[in-house]
Amino acid sequence: MKRIIAVSIFCLIFLTISTLSHSAGFLIYEHGAAAMAMAGAFVAIANNPTAIFHNPAGLAWLEGTQINFGTTLITSIGDLSLPNYALVDPTFNTTVEREKKWFYPPTFYISHKISDSVVAGFGFFVPYGLGITWPEDYPLKYISVRDDMKALIFNPTVAFKVNENFSLGFGVSYIYSTLEFELVERDEDTLPGSVVGLPFPAIGSYTVEIPVLFDATGSAWGLNAGALYKGENFSLGFNWRGGFKIDFDGNLELSAPDVNVQLLPPFDQLLPPGTAETIETVIATQVPSGGTASTSFNFPHIFGVGLAFNLTESLIMSADVHYLLWSTYDEFTVAVEVPGFDDKHVKENWEDSFVFRGGLEYNLNENLALRAGFLYDQTPQPDESVDPILPDSERWAVTGGFGYKSGNFVLNVAYQFEPFKDRESENRYFDLNPQATFNPWKGTYKTTAHLIGVSLGFVF
């Protein structure tokens, strides 16, 4: 018992450290290196504590007390080419690169056999997140400069062995989420009268840019369930992870010292030198420090069906099909309580999508297993919703890894190479500029991701 407590404390310290700086794509499915090495085709296998995420019914076959914790190191390389923008600004080099970062969402699972037919467990993982940072002064800063969302799930679970071949699992989740979002608010105005306190009369038009930061938190509850049937040489599994809605409430901060004013032609040549700087100084004294804001996001139901075969005593083949109800993510509104600022309403209109996964595991001996896999992931995001906040695309991935056992210690390692299909987008330009006939923001997103998963396990 002392060893179990000591290992659990170490795991929790690890999680506390790593949770401070993670983020990734909207859905992260890599929650255990053994499953990740098989491309996530784990619904019908679910033979370690990560079953809490992949299929809670798998817990029913676990012996004793088992602990599994780890992380997935994620980095993506991406850029946005904007060839049309060079016609607006000849100094622009047509390509904007995203800031390259490493993220490491953590996982922690523990299971305990209560009786011959009942096993209880607890899981902690981060299946949803956003994390993209663009240069502060790139052309699309009016849509997004930085976004960072974390959804942490705490998931107690129980599994029942109905008979020697069939089990059921159920769980309830508490979800706590944080959200940070940065952009530049842009407005066009005219002189005179619009800038109270200007020390000279003037006529002209100008734009005002004010950096904005939205910082919020929210929470929700969810459910999950699974079923697993084990035959003589095959297994069939089903997993459901319920959707949920998070209401975010927080603060909207405006950076008055960073106000930028630009005079529009022809007035940039006609007005006295220093007019823009004078307007900046005056407006900076009139900009409120901020206020409150709120928004809501709908997260999808996820259904998974898996089938696994023991081709030989040493070779296992598995295949999963996952169906995600992303159509719940149709729109969101940011309600703003700041004088002079309007609410933001954004159409998303995402569509339901499929993910196809296949994996192999070959056991060289009692201690060492080799794994490989392949997946294809449809994007739920329609062309009109692609923007710098989340430029998603359909993708495929190849995976590989190994598992090593020694006594009560288990090590699993996985690698995943994930190229995205190039995605062309209007970047909502005509939504923001409905009278325009030419789109300088039209561009193409390119993304490639590399993931390394590491999990440590202990069996008592």
N, C-alpha and C positions, 0 to 999 in steps of 0.2 A: 504493500500500500504506500509506503514512503517513497518508493521509486516512482510509482505512478504520479503521486503529487509533485515530486521534483520535476519530472518530465513535463507535466502540465504547466507548471509555473514557468519553466524555460520557454515553452511554446508561446505562452501569453505575452512574455516579455518581447519575444521575437515579433509577434503580431503588432504589439504597440509601437515598436520602432518602425516597422515596414509600412504600416498603414498611413504614416504621416506624409508620405510622398509617393502615392501611386495614382495612376489613372490610365485609362486606355480607351478602347473603343466602346460604343454604346452597349454591346453585349460581349462579355468575356466568358467563353465556355471552357477555358482551360483551368480546371480546379482539381488538380491531382496529376502528377507526372505519368503515372501508369496509364491512365485513360488518355492523356494528351498524346503519348507516344503512339497510341492506336487511333489517332485522329478523333478522339472523343466517342468512338463507337463502343460504348461501355454500358448501355442500358441493360443488355442481356447478360453481362458479366458481373459487374457490381460486387466484386469479391474483396473489397477493403473498405475502410470507413468513409472514403469519398463517395460511397453509395448514397450517403445523405443528400448529395447534390444530384448524382446521376440516376439513381433509382433506389429510394429508401427501403424497398422490399429486400434488397440484397443484404441488409444488415442481419436478417434473420438467420443467416448461415455463418456468421462470424462467431468465433470462439473467444472466451475470456474477455479481457479488456484490451482494446487496441487504440493506439493514438497515431494520428497521421497529421503532419503539418509541413508546410512548404510555401513556395512562391513560384510565380512565373515571371521571369525577366522579359519585359516586352520593349522593343524599340521599333519605331517605324520611320522610314525615310520617305518624305513626300515633298512635292512642289506643285505650284500652280503656274502655268504659262498663260500670259495675257498678251498675245500678239497685237490685238487692236489698241491696247493702251499706249503703245509707242506712237500712235497717230495723235494722241492728246499730249503726251509728254515725250519728246524725242530722246530725253536723257534716260528713260526707263529701259532696262535691259531685257524686258519681256518675261522674265521668270522670277517667281518669288518662292523661296524655300522656307518650309516650316522649320521651327526650332526643333532640333533633334534632342530627344530625352529618353532616358530609361525609366520605365515604370515597373513596379513589382507588387501587384495585388497579392495579398497573403491568403492562405487557407489554413484552417485548423479543424480537425475532426476527432471525436472520441466516441467509442462504442463500448457497451458493457452488456454481457450476457446475463440476464436476470434469471432465466429459467431455460428449460430445453426448447421452449417455443416462443420466448419473448426476449428481444434485445432492444435496448434503448441507446440513443446516441444524441450527440450535439455537434452542430457544424457552424463554422463562421467562414464566410467567403464574400467576395465582392464581384458579383456577376454583371453589374452595369457601371458604366463610367464614360466620361468624355474627357479628353485632354489634348487640346491643340493650342499652340501658341504661334502666332504670326508676327512678322516685324511690326513695330509700332506705327510706322508711317507708310505702310503699303496701300495700294489703291482701294482695297476692300475693307479698310478699317472701320467703315460706317456700318458693316454687318457684324464683324467680330474681329477682335484682336487676340483675345484669350478666352477659352472656356474650360472649365474643370468641374466635373460632377463625379461624386462618389456615392455609391449605394451599398451600404454595409448590411449584410443579412446575418441574423442570429437565428439558428434553425434547430430547435429541439425536435427529435424524431423518435418514433417507436415502430418496431417491425414485429410481425406475428408469423410464425410458421404454422400454416393451416394444416398441412400434412407433410409427408416426406418429400413432396415434389413442388409444393406451391406455398408462396408467402405473399403477404401484403405489408405495405409500409405507409405511414402517415406522419405528417409534420406540420408545424405551425411556425411562421417566420415573423420576426420583428425586423423591420427595415428602417434604418436611419440613414439619411442622405444629406450631403452638403453640396452646395452649388455656388460657383463663382463665375462671373461673366464680365468681360471687359469689351467695350467698343468706344467709338467716338461719335457723339451726337453732333449732327450737322444741321444748321439752319441758315436760311437766306433771309436777309432783311434789307431795309432801305433807310436812307437818311433824307431829310432831318426827322427828328422827333423820336426815332426808335431807340436812340442812345441818349438817355437823359444824363446831362452833365457834360456833354461834349463842349469844349471851350470855344468852338467857332462854328458858324453855320456852314452846312455842306449838303450837297445833293449827290446821291449815288447809291450803289448797291454793294453789299458785301456778304461774305459767308462767315459764320461763327462755328468753330469746332470746340467741343467741350468733352474731355475724357470722362467716361462714366464707368463705375464699378458696381455690379450687383452681387451681393453676398447674402446667401440665405441657407436655411436648413429646413428639413421636413422629415416626416416619418409616416409609416403605414404598417399594416398587417397583411400577411399572405398565408396561403396554404399550399401544401404539396402532397403528392401521393404516388404510389407505385405498386406494381405487381410483378412477380417473377415466377416462372414455371421452369423447373429443371427436369429434363428427360434424361434418358440414358446417355446420349451423345450430343445433346443439343440443349439450349435454353432459350426461352422467349420472355422478353421483358417489356413493360410499359411504364412510362414516367410522365407525370403531369406536374408542372410548376405553375401555380396560379398567377394571374396578372394582378396588378394593384395600382393604385393612384396615390401619388405623393403631392401634397399641397406644401409649397415652399413659401416661407415668409422671411423677410430680411430687410436689409438696408440698401438704399441706392445712394452712392457717394458721387459727388461731382467735384472735379479738380479745378477750382477756379484759377490757381496759379498757372495752369497749363492751357488756358484759353488761347486759341489761335484765331486771328482775324485775317481774311484775305479780301482785298478790294477786287471787284469784278470789272472787267473791261466794259466801257472805255474809261471808267472812273478811276482805275488804278493809275492812269496817266494824267488825269485832270485835277485830282485832289492834291492838296499840299503834301509834301514829303513828311512822313511820320504819322499820317492820318491813321493807318492801320494799327500802329503801336499805341496811339492815343485811345482808339476805340477799345483795344484789348485791355488797357488799364482801367478804363471806365467800366466795361462789362464785368471784369473780374471782381469789382466791388459789389456788383448787383447779382451775381450768380449765387443761388442758395447753396449751402454746404451739402444738402441732400435731403433725404426723407425715407419713406418706407416703400416697399414694393412686394408683390406676391405673384406667384404663378403656379401652375399645376402641370404634371406630366403623367401620362398613362403608360404603364409598362405592360408588355404583352403576356398572354398565356403561352406556355411552351408545352407542346405534346411531343413525346418521343416514343418510338417503337423500335426494339432491337431484337436481332436474332443472332445467336452464336452457335458454331458447330465445333466439336472436337474432331478434326479431320484425322488425327492420329493421337496417340497418347501424349505427344509432345507439342502438337501444332493445333492452335485454336484460331478460327476465323470468325469475325464478327461484322455486322452491318447494322447501321441505324438510319432511320429517317426521322427528322425533326420538323415539326410544323409550328411556325411562330405567328401568332395573331397580331402582327404589327399594325394592322388597320386601326387599332385603338389609338395609335399615335397620329391623329388626324390634324390637330392644331393646338396651339397654346397661346395664351394671352398673358402679358406681363402688365399687371395693374399697378400704376405708378401714383404715388401720393407725394408729388413734388410740384410746387407752383411753377407753371409754365411748361410742364412736360406732359405729353399725352401718353395714354396706354399704347402698348405695342401688341399688335395681333399678327400672328404668323401662321400661315397655312402650311401644313406638312403633307397630308394625304398619303401617308405610307401605306403599303400594301402587305398582305400576308405573304409569307415566303417559306421555302423549304431549305433544309440543309441535309445533304447526303454524306454519310460517313462510312468508311470501311477500315478494318484493322486486322492485323495478324500478330500473334504471339507464339514464339517458338522457345520452348524450354530446353536449353542445352543440358542442364542437369538440375538437381534439387535447389541449387543456389543461384543460378544465373538464367535470366530470360531475356530474349531479344524481341523487340517490337517495331512495327512499322504501320503506317496508315496513309490514307488519302481522303480528302474531303472537298466537296463543292458547296459553296454558300451563295444562294441567291440574295441580291440586295433588295430590301423592301422600299428603298427610297426612289421615288419617281424623279425624272430629269428636272422638273420645275422646282424641286425642293433642294437640289444639290447646291450647297454654299459653303463658305469657309468654316461654319460652325461644326458641320459634320459632313465632309465630302465622301460619302460611302460609295461602294461599287461592288459588283459581283466579284467573287474571288475563288481561287482554289488553293489547296495547301497540301504539302507532303510532310510527313512526320516520321520520326524514328527515335529509338531510345532503348534503354535496358533497365532491368530490375535485378537487384542483388540482395540475397538474404543470408544472414549469418546469425544463428541463434535467435534471439528475440528482436534483432535489428533488421530493418528493411530500408534499402535505398533505391529510389526510382529517379531516373533522369530522362528528359525528353527534349527534342528540338523540333521546331516547326518553321518551315519556310513558306511564306504566304504572300504571293504577288497579287495585287488588285488589277482589275481591268481598267485601262485609262477611261476617264469619265469627263465628257464635255458638258459644260453648264453655262447658262445665261447669268448665273449668280444673282438672280432676282433683280436685275437692273431695271427691267421694264415695270416691275412692281413698285420700285422706289422712284422711278422717273417715267410716269405713264405717257408723257407727251413726247418722249424721245423716239427717234427713228434709227439711231445708230447706237450700238452697245460696245463701249470700250472695255467692259468688264468680262466679256465672253472669253472663256478660257478652258483649259484642260487640266484636270488633276491627275497626278501620278503618285502611286503609293506602293511601297513594299514593306512588309513587316517580318521581323525575326523574333522568335519566342524561344526561351530556354526555361524548361520547367524542372524543378528539383523538389522532391518530397522525401521526408524522413518518417519512418514508421517504427513503432515499438509494439510488440505483442507480449502481454503478460498473462 
